[in-house]
Amino acid sequence: MMLRRYHPAPDTGEDEPPRAPSSGDNGPDLTKHPARSAPKAEWLAYAVAQGADEDEAEDATKEQLIEQYGG
């Protein structure tokens, strides 16, 4: 009995599903506000991205950040 040896086809990339373009950053999306249940650090980053002074935002509570930047 003769056994056949199977070799994988050369990788041409054609069988792969299309991928979404990578932005290179997997951080939070700062174009929309975080969920109310998100940690204060996410709200802080969002507030600073919206133009808040970082020191003032750090002194604010999470609830204050939500009130001012979360709608």
Secondary structure in CASP SS format (residue, H / E / C, confidence):
PFRMAT SS
TARGET T0000
AUTHOR 0000-0000-0000
METHOD secondary structure of the structure
MODEL  1
M C 1.00
M C 1.00
L C 1.00
R C 1.00
R C 1.00
Y C 1.00
H C 1.00
P C 1.00
A C 1.00
P C 1.00
D C 1.00
T C 1.00
G C 1.00
E C 1.00
D C 1.00
E C 1.00
P C 1.00
P C 1.00
R C 1.00
A C 1.00
P C 1.00
S C 1.00
S C 1.00
G C 1.00
D C 1.00
N C 1.00
G C 1.00
P C 1.00
D C 1.00
L C 1.00
T C 1.00
K C 1.00
H C 1.00
P C 1.00
A C 1.00
R C 1.00
S C 1.00
A C 1.00
P C 1.00
K H 1.00
A H 1.00
E H 1.00
W H 1.00
L H 1.00
A H 1.00
Y H 1.00
A H 1.00
V H 1.00
A H 1.00
Q C 1.00
G C 1.00
A C 1.00
D C 1.00
E H 1.00
D H 1.00
E H 1.00
A H 1.00
E H 1.00
D H 1.00
A C 1.00
T C 1.00
K H 1.00
E H 1.00
Q H 1.00
L H 1.00
I H 1.00
E H 1.00
Q H 1.00
Y H 1.00
G C 1.00
G C 1.00
END
